[in-house]
Amino acid sequence: RESREELGLVLRAPSVWGQLRALPDRQGQMVAPVVANLGPLEDLTLTPNPDEVEEVFTLPLAHLLREENQGYTHFRTAGRYGYTLPVFLNGPHKVWGLTAIITELTLELLAPDRY
């Protein structure tokens, strides 16, 4: 649903590889990430929803697997350490929050010997 709402991208059943475990978002709603093969990026037609998406960018798997592009962000709650989340770096872009958690889970599945 989110891929259609945010990017105008409709996933067809044959392209879906599977679903990751459901995760809560900041509002407590459960999010069910779907892993799919979208084919060559140049063949995709994306129509980003400007109310949902500021910018679209891609990161190659090899980039995500390089240690220098991986990090963690520590968050404080009530003035004390609260929790730590992964972050992935790419020039001006940072993948963080729920997207970084989903990215980390995906990397653990796709490249368990390298991540």
Residue pairs with C-beta under 8 A, 6 or more apart in sequence:
3 9
3 10
3 11
3 34
4 10
4 11
5 49
5 52
6 48
6 49
6 52
6 53
7 46
7 47
7 48
7 49
7 53
7 56
8 45
8 46
8 47
8 48
8 49
9 38
9 44
9 46
11 34
11 36
15 36
15 37
15 38
15 39
16 34
16 35
16 36
17 35
17 36
17 37
18 34
18 35
19 32
19 33
19 34
19 35
20 32
20 33
20 34
20 35
20 102
20 105
20 106
20 109
21 105
22 30
22 31
22 32
23 30
23 31
23 33
23 98
23 101
23 102
24 30
24 31
25 31
25 98
26 98
31 98
31 102
33 102
33 105
33 106
35 106
35 109
38 44
41 58
46 56
48 56
55 93
57 90
57 93
59 88
59 90
59 93
59 95
61 107
61 110
61 111
63 69
63 90
64 70
64 88
64 103
64 107
65 107
65 111
65 114
65 115
68 89
69 88
69 89
69 90
70 86
70 87
70 88
70 89
71 86
71 87
71 88
71 89
72 84
72 85
72 86
72 87
73 84
73 85
73 86
73 87
73 96
74 81
74 83
74 84
75 82
75 83
75 84
75 85
76 82
77 83
85 96
85 97
85 100
85 101
86 96
86 100
86 101
86 103
86 104
87 94
87 95
87 96
87 100
88 94
88 95
88 96
88 100
88 103
95 103
104 115
107 115
108 115
